[in-house]
Amino acid sequence: MRNKLLLLFFILFSILSFSQDRTALDSLPRRERIKKDYLTPSKAAFYSAVVPGLGQIHTRRYWTLPFIYGGLATAGYFYKTQSDAYNRYRTAYKQRIRGDFSDQFTNKIALNSQLVEGMEFHKTNRDLAFLWLVGGYLLNVLDANVGAHLLQFNVDQDLAFKPYFNQENIYADPTVGLAFQLKF
């Protein structure tokens, strides 16, 4: 019991000490606070890891939500349909091994080897749909993190990127390059 109280005390103390460092950020408007807060990318990634799309809501990039939920729903739909088809083939195969030929594939599929091929086909597609689902989830977290990082990127008018053409004398070969200018 004493260890639990000690652990609770340290957790509360660390939360309080962390919040005292952030009082200057809390006085800023929300948009400026997100731009200056160095923890925004990790918060956005954590929020998206907990609930897909929540990190995008945190950084106010609402336009990405249909893509996130559309991708996850599509991958989930294909996972479910391929899993159901795999289970139908598997159940029919098990029934035929037991000697019961009254399954839904009786008039369509005559050989057990064809049922095994159907099971393997749907199992492969189910596994691919699961990979798409996991990939979409991880892409959601990555998008929240990168989007929050890009909020903190400096896009002032003082930055310039201009191509230039330099020919020092008439007989020399011209040089082409890029110049990066920073105005103060």
Secondary structure, DSSP 8 states (H G I E B T S, - for coil): -HHHHHHHHHHHHHHHHHHHHTHHHHTS-HHHHHHH-TTHHHHHHHHHHHSTTHHHHHTT-GGGHHHHHHHHHHHHHHHHHHHHHHHHHHHHHHHHHHT---STTTTT---HHHHHHHHHHHHHHHHHHHHHHHHHHHHHHHHHHHHHHHHTS---TTEEEEEEEE--STTS--EEEEEEEE--
